[in-house]
Amino acid sequence: MTRVAGIDCGTNSIRLLVADCDPATGELVELDRRMTIVRLGQGVDKTGRLAPEALERTFAACREYAAVIKELGAERVRFVATSASRDAENRADFVRGVLDILGVEPEVISGEQEAEFSFTGATRELTGRTDLERPFLVVDIGGGSTEFVVGERHVRAARSVDVGCVRMTERHLVVDGEVTDPPTAGQIAAMRADIEAALDLAAEAVPLAEARTLVGLAGSVTTVAAIALGLEAYESERIHHSRISYEQVREISGRMLTATHAERSAIPVMHPGRVDVIGAGALVLLAIMERTGAAEVVVSEHDILDGIAWSVA
């Protein structure tokens, strides 16, 4: 077994996985998995730059993660940065700060590489399942982008498009610096049109209609699942590999887009950092299910982080 650490720094959150991996047997033993909402992508869509306060929030999380990695004695570390840091003019400041704290340089990967990692992490333990039809369509709904990957045991086609819960919220639901509470019908329609255009782009490279099992990753999907399951507290074991129907996703999406900030905050499993962006994230998931005709989504807690860990091992 090799003890490794994988860090995934996205637009909305930064996450750490420390695990013992055995590539020969495919066994991954999780030692520590944690997530911090840092909103690295705050304002990037509008300004093209990473905000100083967003960088500092991210560096504070990196310092916490460095202590965990040292305590657990990970032999190898890989830090992968995704959508927000791809887009930013001042990404050199981000790279320098991470290198100083963790001793490794963040790899600002392409959307296609991101999709490869997500697919490996999500499907490695599903390949032996006889109750799930192939090919899989893995969708990773992030803060700034969504990755689409179709494959059986290996990736056949992948595409990353610039729709995510933070980007859609900032682009369509923010007026004078404040999130509309709740959004207007016009705002929701504009957001939906943006998502549909992105799905058209994804479909140019990825045969969405050929997929037989939809696998959903990341916080928007797991939050929808937790609400659908009626959980009073976040329970990873119950969420992982749960199967949420199209009807449940449609109902929750509608509820999140018509609820006020206070009503969304009152949902027991709602992370404070997702209160303002869950409506957009749920709408992205709903649009994907409608486009593909998926009757359900299989929710995975194993995602790009697990793919990063396997790549290190």
N, C-alpha and C positions, 0 to 999 in steps of 0.2 A: 504494500500500500504506500502511496505517495501522498504526503500531506500538502495540500495546495490551498491558495486563497485566490478567489476571483472577485473582482470589483466591477460593477456595472454602473456607470454614471450616466444617467439619462437627463432628459429635459426637466422632469419634475422631481425625481428621487435619485438617491445613490444607495446602492445595496452591496452587501458583503456576504460571501459564502466561504467558509473554511470547511474543508472536507478531506477525508481520506479516500483516495481513488485507486482502484485496481483495474487498469485498462484491459487486462487479460480476461477478467471475469465479468466486467461491466458493473462491478459493485461500487457504489458511492455512499459513504457513511458521512452524514452531515454532522458537523461539530458545532457550527455557529452560523446562523443566517439572520441578518438584520437589515432593516431599511430605515432611511431617514429622508423625509421630505425636505429638499433644499431649494427647489425652484431655480435651478441653475439657468434655465431658459427664460427667466423673467425678462420680458421686453425684447428678447432677441429678434422676434419676428418683425418688430417695428424699428428697432435701432440698429440691428446687425451686430451688436456688441453685448458681451457678458457684463451685467451690472456689478459694481464693486461689492454691494451687499450680498448679491447672489454668490459671488466668488468666495466671500468670507464664510457664508453658511456652509458651502461645500468643503472648504478647507477645514472647518471645525469638525465636520463629519469624518474627514480623512484622518485627522489626528486621533479621533476615537477609534477608528478602524485599525490604525497602525498599532495601537496598544493591544487590541484583540489579537492581531496577527502575531505580534511578538510573544504574547502570553501563551498562545496555542502552538507556537513553533512551526508555522507553515514554512516549508522548504522553498516553495516557489510562489511568486505572486504575479498576477496579470491584471492590469487595470485597463478596462475598455470604456471609451467615451463615445457617446452616440450623438443624437441629432443636434442638440444645442451647440455643442462644441465644434461640430462640423460647420455650422452656419456663421460662427462668430469671427469678426475681424481681429479681436484681441485674444484669440485662443492661445497665443504664446504665453500670456500671463497665467492662464489656467494650467498649461503644461508645466511651467516652471514651479508653480506652487505645489502641485501634486508630487513632482520629483523631489522637492525639498523635504516633504513630509513623509512620503512612503518609500523613497529610494528607487522607484520605478517610474518610467515615463508612460503617461497614458497614451494608449493607441487610439487615435481618432479614426475609427473604422468606417468603412462605407456602409450604406444601407444593405447592400447585398451580403457583406460579411456578417452584419448584425443578424440578418435573416438566417444564415447558415448556423450560427451559434444557437439561435432560438429554436430552430428545428431540431437540432441534436439534443438540446436540453429537454425539450418537450416530448419527443417521441422515442427516445432511447428505451424507456421502460414500457412503451405501448406496443412495440413491434411484435410481442408474443401474444397479444390479446386476440382472441378469436371472435369477440363480440363487436369489434370495430372494423368497419369496411375500409379498404384502401382505395385510392390514395388519401392521405391526410392533407388538409389545408390548415396550416398553422398561421394564426393571426396574432401578432404582438402589438397591442394598442398602447403606445407610449404617450409621452407628453407632447412631443413634437412631431412624431412620425408613426406610421403603422407599417409593419412588415407583413408581407404575404408570402408564404412558402408552400409549394405543393411538392409532395414526394411520397414514396413508399418507405424504404429503409434509408434512402439517400435523397438529397434535394434534386428535384427535377427542374424547377423554375422558381425564381424569387424576384420580388420587386418591393422597394420601399417607397412610400408616398408620404407627402408632407401634410398628413392630417393626424392630429393627436389631440388629447383632451385639453391640454394647455393652449396649444396653438389655436384650436377652434374657439375656445373660450375667449382668448385675448382678441382674436380677429373679429368675432361676431357678437360677443355678449358683453363686452366692456364699453361703457360710455362715460366719458369724463373721468376715467380712472377707476370707475366702480363697476362691478358686475351687476347687470340688471337683475332685479330680484322681484318676481321671477322673470325669465326672458319673455319677450313679446313673440307673437306668432310670426311676425316678419323676420325677427332675428333667427328663430328656429328654422324657418324656410330657407334663409340665406345660408345658414350653416349646413343644412341638409344638401343644398345644391352643390356646395363646396365638396362635401363628402362624396356625393355621387360622381362628380368630375374626377376625383381621386381614384374612385373605384374603376372608372373607365380606363385610367392610366394603368392601374394594376392589372386589369384584364388584358391589356395589350401584351404583357409578358408572362402572365400566370394564368393557366387554364382554370379559372375559378369554378366553372360549371362542372368540371370533371371530378371535383373533390367529393368524397363520400362520407368523410368524417371531419367536422370542423372542430379544431382544438384552439381554445382561446387562452391567451396569456396576459399577464401584467395586471396592475392595480385596478383599472376600470372593470375588467372582466371579473376578477376575484371579488370585488366589492359588490357587483351585481349579483354574483352567486351567493355571497353571504346574506344579502337582503332576501333573495329568493328562498334561501333555506331557513329564513326566520331566526338567524343566530342572534343571541344576546351579546356575545363576545366573539371576536375573530377566532375561528378554529381552523387552522391550516389543514388538519387531518380530514375534516369533513368537507372542506372546500375542494381539496385535491381530488381530481377525477370525478367530481360531481357532474351531473348532466342536467343542464338548465334548458328548458324548452323555449321555443320562439315566443310562445304566448307570455311566458314569464318575463322575458327580456322586453317585449313590447310594453307590457304593463309597467315595469319598473322604469323604463326609459321615459314613458309619458309622465309618470309620477315625479321623477327627478327634474323634468323640464318645466313642471308647473308648480313645484314646491318652492317655498321661500328658503332663504339661507338658514333661518332658525329651524324650519321643519326638517331640512336635510341634516343639520347638525344634531338633531335630536335622535336620529337613527343610531341605535347602539353600536353597530359595527362600522360606522362611518369615521374614517381617519380625518382629523381636522384639516389636513392638507388636501383632501379630496372633495371637501364640501362644495367648493365653487366650480369644480371641473368635472364632477361625476355625470352631470347631465349631458355634456358633450361626449364624454367617453362612452356612455350607454347608447347614445344615438349612433356613434360610429359602429358599435357592435350590432345594433339593430339593422342598420343599413347593409352591413355585410351579410347578415342572415337572410335578409330579403333578396339581396342580389344573387346569393348562391342557392336559395331555396332550402337552407338548412333547417331541419325541424328541431334541432337542439345544438348546444355547444358543450363540448367536453372541456371542463375547466382544469388547467394544469397550474400547479404551484411551481413546477420545475420548468425553467425557461432559459433565457440567455445566460443567467448566472451559472447554471449547471453545464451549459455548453462551453462557457469559458473555463470552468474547472476541468472538464474533460480535455480541453485543448492544452491546458498546462500539464496535466498528468501524462 
